[in-house]
């Protein structure tokens, strides 16, 4: 999924479920920032409060397997439970199953989302929401290099079998209809709008349960379906409709804003407007601004670390122990 779901639709769902405007913004921002948190920074290097973050997405899918395994399954390709995988209804042509297969609305994903609710940490709720939404878009793929992901065709034979690289951006485009050639006829035509509406409905239900709100999602889903519109609608028109549903509570997304609030450049002679793309990384020295532990960037990073630890300890690690080939060690 991309920003249309992870930011705008998540924002709408959070508001409609009963989160206040400020809380809904934090949830939506954290959900989208998972995809924009691609650089490791060291803040106050050499100081008593030196700090480094983890990344939750990578622009280089050819990273070593161990690095990918800390990112992809935990944040983007959460595996289903053994019983869900064994009963997987996707019906592949080759009949294969995989212990790391991403299953929509899986028990493991719901477990991590519930842990986020139990923490009462809005940043963790946003992070877990991103992960849970991606179980719908990334279903039938695993989050590392594996022939299970492979598709036929000239382009697909060039792309690595990592996640949905062979499928390109097709699984993430909200209104796209596409073909997953790995699945049997009758199951291979994929309508992303249907998948994404189902994701929105499941997330709303989870939020409603968290807030003891009405579980009736029909009006909310009707609004979201209206905003998504038809398959050939222009993306900008969809975004305008999302903004209309959010209303005056909307805060526009700026992927650099939380970082700029928390961190400053020490060597001021280097031109800097915020973010790694505006200053040579080899020359940059970063320092905290003010009380950094209260900053939204720091709180997001700590939430991402907590989510990753829980995912690795309770879901992914135990699955590795059952696999003859451990991709985390390769």
N, C-alpha and C positions, 0 to 999 in steps of 0.2 A: 504494500500500500504506500501511497505517497501522502503529501501534505493535505490533500483534499479530505482524506479520512482522518489521518493522525492528528491534524490540527482542527480543521473546521467542523467536521462531523463529531469528533470527540468533544469539542467545545459545546456544540448543540446538545448532545446527549447529557453531558454533565449539568448543564443549566436546566434541562427539562426534568432530569431526575431529582433536582432539588439542591445541588451545590450552589453556593452563592457565587456572584460574578467573579470575585477575586480568586476564589478557590477553583472555579471552573477554568479560569485562564491558566493557573499554575498547572492543573492537570493536563490541559491541552498542550501547553508549551512543552512540558516534560515529555509528553507522548511524541511530539514532533521532533524534539531536540535529540532523541535517541538516534535519529538518522543524521543529525548534523554534528554530533559529538565525535569527531573523527581525528582529533589531534591530542597527543599526550603533551601536557605542559608540566614544567617543574616551576613551582612558585616559591619565591624566597630561597633560591638554591643556596645551600650551605648554611642557612639559618636554622634557628631552633624550631621554627614552624615550617620547615620545608615540606612541600606537599606536591604529590603527583596524582593526576586523575587516571582513570581507565577510559578507554574508548568503547563506544557501544555500536559503532558502525565503522566500516573501512571503505576507502575509495580504491583499495587494492585487494581484489579477491584472490590474488595469488600469494598472499602472505602464507607463512608456514602453517601447517594444520593446527599446531598447538595454539597459535594466536587466533585462528579462525574459530576454534572450538570454544574459546572464551567469549566470543562475540555472537556468532550466528545462532547456535541452539538456544542460548540463554535469552536473547533479545528478539530473534526474528524467526526461528525455526524450532519452536518448542515441541519435542517429541510427545506423542500420545502415550497412554498407558499400554501395557502389554496386551490387555484384553481388547482395547480399542484397535490396536494395530492388527491383532489376530482376526478381528471381525471387520476390518477395513472394507467399506463398501465401494471403494473407488474402481475396483475391477480392472487391474492392469492387464494388458495383452500378454505380458510374459508371466503373469501369475506371481510375481515377486512380492515379498513383504520385507520390511526393514525395521529393526528395533528403534531407529532414530527418525522414523517417518513422522512428519508433521500432520497432526490430526486436528480438524477444526473443533473448537470449543472442547478441547480435551480435558480430562480430569487433572492432568499435571498442570495445565495452563490455569484452570480454575483454582487449583490449590495455591498457586503463586499469586494470583489476583486476590484471593481471600487473605493471604498473608499480608499483602499490601494494605487492604482495608483494615486488618487487625492492628497494623502499625500506626494507623491514623496519620500517615505521612503522605501528603498530597503528591509529592514528587514520586514516591514509590507507586502510588496509584496510577499516575500518568505513565510511568515506565511499564508497569504490568499491563496496562490497557493497550499500549503499543504491541507488546508481545502477544496478548490475547487476540487482538485484531489480526495480526499477521498469521495466526494459525488458520484463518479462513483463506487469506490470499495465497499463502505458501503451502497449502495442503498438498500432500503427495510429493513433497521434496524433502531432502535432508540437508542439514546445514554444514556440510563439508564436501570435499571432493569424493564423489562416489558415482559409479556407473548407474546406480538407481535413478539418478537425476537426468541421465542422458536422453536426448531426443535425436531423431534422424533428420538428415538434411545437410546441405553444404555449410550454411552458417553454423548450425548446431555442432557439426563435427569440428569446427575451428574453436568454438567457445569451450572453456573448461567445464567439466561436469560438477560445478560447485554451486550449491543452492539451486536457484532457478536461472543461472547464467545462460543455459541453453535456450530458455524461453524468453530471454531478454527482459524487457519491462512489462511484458504482457500480463503477468499475474497481478501487477500493482496498479494497473490503469482502471479507474473506477467504472467506466461505462463500456469497456471493451468486451466484445465477444470473440473468442479465439479457440483454437484447437489444441488439445493436449494429446498428441499422437500416441502417447504411452498407454492410454486408456482404451477400453473396448468401445466399439460403436454403440451409441446410445448414452455413453458417459463422457465421451471425449470433447463434446462441444461445451465450452465453459462460458457462462454468462457472468461476468464480474459484478454487474449490478446486483444480481440475485445473491451472490456470495457476500457482497458488502452490506446489503440490507440485513441479511441474516446476522452478520457480525455486529451491526449496530443494535439489532434487537437483543442479542445476547448480552452485550455490554450494558445496555439500558437496564435489563433485568438484574444484572449483577449490581449496578449502582443503586437501583431501587431497593434491593435487598439490604445493601449496606446502610442506606438512609431511612429504612422502614417507610419508603414511599410507595405509592400505588404501583403495582407490577403491570398494570394495563399499559402496554406500549403502543396500542393501535394508532392513537393520534400522533404520537411522536414519529412513528415509522411512516405515516402518511405524509408528514411534513418533510421528512428526509427524502422519501421517494419523489416528492414534488421538486425538491431542490436538485436532486440528481438528474431528473428529467429523462429525456430519450437518449438512446445510444449515440446519436449523431449530434447531440447538443454541444455547443462550444464550451470549452473549459471555463473561460472567463464568465460566461453567463451562469454556469453552475456556481462559481465562487460568489458572484453577486447574490445569488439566492441563499447560499449559506450565510452570508453576512446579514442578509435581511432577517433570517431566522434568529441569528444571535442578537441583532438589534444594537441598541446604544451601549450595551455592555462590551461590545467587541474591542479588543486590543489587538492591533495588527502584529503579526509575528515578525520578529527580527532575530535571526539566529545568533547575532553577535551581542544582543543587549545584555543578557545575564552575565556573559563573560566581561564585558566592558564595565558593568556595575561593580564587579568584584576585584578585578585585576588591572594593574597599570603597568606600563612599560617603564623600566628603570632608566635605560639610556635614551633620554628624551630627544637626542639629536636625530634619531631615526623616525621618519614620518610614520605615523600610526593612527589608524582610524578604528581599530578593534578587530581582532581575529588574526589567525596565522597567515592569511593571504595578503596582509598589508605590510609585512615586515619580514626580512630574511630570518628564518628560524634560527640559523646558526649565530646570529648576532643579538638575538632578543634576550633580555633579562626581565623576568616578570616579578612583580611584588604585589602583595595584597593591598587593597584599599580598606581602611577602617577595620571594623569588626567582621572579619571575613567569615567566621562561622555562622553568621546570620545572613550571609549573602545567598541569593538564589542559585548562583552557579555552584557554589560549594555544597549546598544542600542537595542539589541535583546529583552531583558527583558522588556524594556519600550514599545517596539512595540507590544509584546505579551499582555501586560496589556491594551494597547489602542485597540487592536483587540478584546480582550475579553469584554471590556466595551461596545464597539459598538454592538457586537453580542448579548449580554445580553439585552441591552437597546432597540434595534430596532427590534430584531427578536425573541429571546427566551422568554424574559419577556412577551411581548404581547401574545405569544402563551400560556404561563402558565395561563394568565388571562382567557382564554377560556376553560381551562381544569377543570373538576370537581375535579380531584386529581392532586395536585401540587407536583411533585416529588422533587422540589427544597426545599420544606418545610418539607419533610419527614425525 
